[in-house]
């Protein structure tokens, strides 16, 4: 699941340094946004909300708060949430047919609070999310990462292309084994969310996630 982030991070770094997304950081520094959102995720307020709201409601809350923090800049909010919701700080890679191991540290928030952040992240975001403590917490970052790409970039279907590309590379690099269809679902829903935001700024993440619920209930049961 992890190599996709390295490839997407490379794309994001390229975009940030190019004219395509030169406006990404006009309001707030990304690091400040990540720290702000992580602080909120581990706060007593968010913990209280988690006791009275569904995980999809919590995802909406995170999104709306990030948009507010960035003064309405949706692209900045989506990029901030991509990193703020990552359930890890470093991504180990083992290159096949070699003993070479690589590691990449990501800007996922202040050190020392990762465990608490992971505990608080919403994980029941799909109708068939595993009924475990972790659930689908990693899918939230997938969702917002693809939403950022599809909302911000108009060069063909870059988000869809990356979703497929990183899965294939991940399998080759043996990060976590075989291609994960559930990642594809989160990627597609995020892609849809970002595209829809271009026409409807009031569209919420929960509405995109419920598309999968609707499809599953109507065609799989």
C-alpha positions in Angstrom: 0.0 0.0 0.0 2.9 2.3 0.6 4.8 2.7 -2.6 1.9 4.5 -4.2 2.6 7.4 -1.8 6.2 7.7 -2.9 5.2 7.9 -6.5 2.4 10.4 -5.8 4.7 12.4 -3.5 7.1 12.7 -6.4 4.3 13.9 -8.6 3.1 16.3 -6.0 6.6 17.7 -5.5 6.9 18.2 -9.3 3.5 19.9 -9.4 4.3 22.1 -6.5 7.5 23.3 -8.2 5.7 23.9 -11.5 3.2 26.4 -12.9 0.5 23.8 -12.8 0.0 24.2 -9.0 1.9 27.4 -8.2 -1.1 28.6 -6.1 -1.1 25.6 -3.7 0.6 27.3 -0.8 -0.7 30.8 -1.2 -2.6 30.9 2.1 -1.0 28.6 4.6 2.2 26.6 4.8 1.5 22.9 4.3 3.4 21.9 7.4 1.3 24.3 9.5 -1.9 22.8 8.0 -0.8 19.3 8.7 0.1 20.1 12.3 -3.2 21.9 12.8 -5.2 18.9 11.5 -3.2 16.3 13.4 -3.7 18.4 16.6 -7.4 18.3 15.9 -7.5 14.6 15.3 -5.9 13.8 18.6 -7.9 16.5 20.5 -10.6 15.8 23.1 -13.1 17.5 20.9 -12.5 15.1 18.0 -12.7 12.2 20.5 -16.0 13.4 21.7 -17.3 13.8 18.2 -16.3 10.2 17.4 -18.6 9.0 20.2 -21.7 10.6 18.7 -21.0 10.6 14.9 -20.3 8.0 12.2 -16.9 7.7 10.7 -18.2 9.2 7.5 -19.4 12.2 9.5 -15.9 12.5 11.0 -14.3 12.5 7.5 -16.7 15.4 6.6 -15.7 17.2 9.7 -12.0 16.9 8.9 -12.6 18.1 5.4 -14.6 21.1 6.4 -12.2 22.1 9.1 -9.2 21.9 6.7 -11.1 24.0 4.1 -11.8 26.6 6.9 -8.2 26.6 8.0 -7.1 27.3 4.4 -9.6 30.1 4.0 -11.7 28.1 1.5 -8.8 26.9 -0.7 -10.0 23.4 -1.5 -6.8 22.2 -3.2 -4.7 23.2 -0.1 -7.2 21.4 2.2 -7.1 18.2 0.2 -3.3 18.2 0.1 -3.1 18.9 3.8 -5.5 16.0 4.6 -3.6 13.6 2.4 -0.6 13.9 4.7 -2.4 14.6 8.0 -4.4 11.3 7.7 -1.4 9.1 6.8 -1.3 6.2 9.3 2.5 6.0 9.3 5.6 8.3 9.1 8.1 6.2 7.2 7.7 3.9 4.3 10.2 1.0 4.0 10.8 -0.4 0.6 12.6 -3.6 -0.4 13.8 -3.6 -4.0 13.3 -7.1 -5.6 16.3 -9.3 -6.4 18.5 -7.2 -4.1 19.2 -6.6 -0.5 18.6 -2.9 -0.8 16.2 -1.4 1.6 15.0 2.2 1.3 13.1 4.4 3.7 11.2 7.7 3.1 9.9 9.9 5.9 6.7 11.7 5.3 5.3 15.0 6.8 2.5 13.3 8.8 2.5 15.6 11.8 4.5 16.1 15.0 6.6 13.3 16.2 5.5 11.3 19.3 1.8 11.4 18.6 1.5 9.0 15.6 0.0 6.2 17.7 -2.7 8.4 19.2 -3.5 9.8 15.7 -3.9 6.4 14.3 -6.2 5.4 17.1 -8.4 8.4 16.4 -8.5 8.2 12.6 -11.9 7.1 11.1 -11.6 3.6 9.7 -15.2 2.5 9.0 -15.6 4.5 5.8 -16.7 1.7 3.4 -19.7 -0.5 3.8 -17.5 -3.5 3.9 -14.6 -2.0 5.9 -13.0 -4.7 8.1 -14.6 -4.8 11.6 -11.2 -4.4 13.2 -9.6 -1.7 15.3 -7.7 -0.5 12.2 -10.4 -1.0 9.6 -9.8 1.1 6.6 -7.9 4.0 8.2 -5.3 3.9 5.4 -8.0 4.5 2.8 -8.7 8.0 4.0 -5.3 9.2 2.8 -5.9 7.4 -0.5 -9.2 9.2 -0.9 -7.9 12.7 -0.2 -4.7 12.1 -2.3 -6.7 11.2 -5.3 -9.2 14.0 -4.7 -6.3 16.5 -4.6 -5.0 15.2 -7.9 -8.3 15.1 -9.8 -9.4 18.5 -8.4 -6.1 20.3 -9.1 -4.8 18.7 -12.3 -6.5 18.8 -15.6 -3.9 16.8 -17.6 -5.9 13.8 -18.9 -7.0 11.4 -16.2 -3.8 11.7 -14.2 -5.4 10.5 -10.9 -6.8 7.3 -12.6 -3.4 6.7 -14.3 -1.5 7.1 -11.1 -3.9 4.8 -9.2 -3.2 2.0 -11.6 0.5 2.7 -12.0 1.3 2.8 -8.3 -0.5 -0.5 -7.7 1.6 -2.2 -10.4 4.9 -0.7 -9.1 3.9 -1.7 -5.5 3.5 -5.3 -6.5 6.9 -5.3 -8.2 8.6 -3.7 -5.2 7.0 -6.1 -2.7 5.9 -3.3 -0.3 2.9 -5.2 0.8 2.4 -7.9 -1.7 -0.3 -8.1 -4.4 -2.6 -5.4 -5.8 -5.2 -4.3 -3.3 -8.6 -3.8 -4.9 -9.8 -1.9 -1.9 -7.2 0.7 -2.6 -8.6 1.0 -6.1 -12.0 1.7 -4.6 -10.7 4.5 -2.3 -8.7 5.9 -5.2 -11.7 6.0 -7.5 -14.0 7.5 -4.9 -11.4 10.2 -4.2 -11.0 10.8 -7.9 -14.8 11.2 -8.2 -14.9 13.6 -5.2 -12.2 15.9 -6.6 -13.9 16.0 -10.0 -17.3 16.7 -8.5 -15.8 19.5 -6.4 -15.0 21.4 -9.5 -18.7 21.8 -10.2 -20.2 21.6 -6.7 -18.1 23.2 -3.9 -20.6 22.0 -1.3 -20.1 18.3 -2.2 -18.9 16.3 0.9 -16.6 13.3 1.2 -19.4 11.2 2.8 -21.5 11.6 -0.4 -18.7 10.1 -2.5 -18.1 7.2 -0.1 -21.9 6.5 -0.1 -21.8 5.9 -3.8 -19.9 2.7 -3.1 -22.5 1.8 -0.4 -25.3 2.3 -3.0 -23.5 0.2 -5.6 -22.8 -2.6 -3.2 -26.3 -2.8 -1.8 -27.9 -2.7 -5.2 -25.7 -4.9 -7.2 -23.9 -7.3 -4.8 -26.7 -8.3 -2.4 
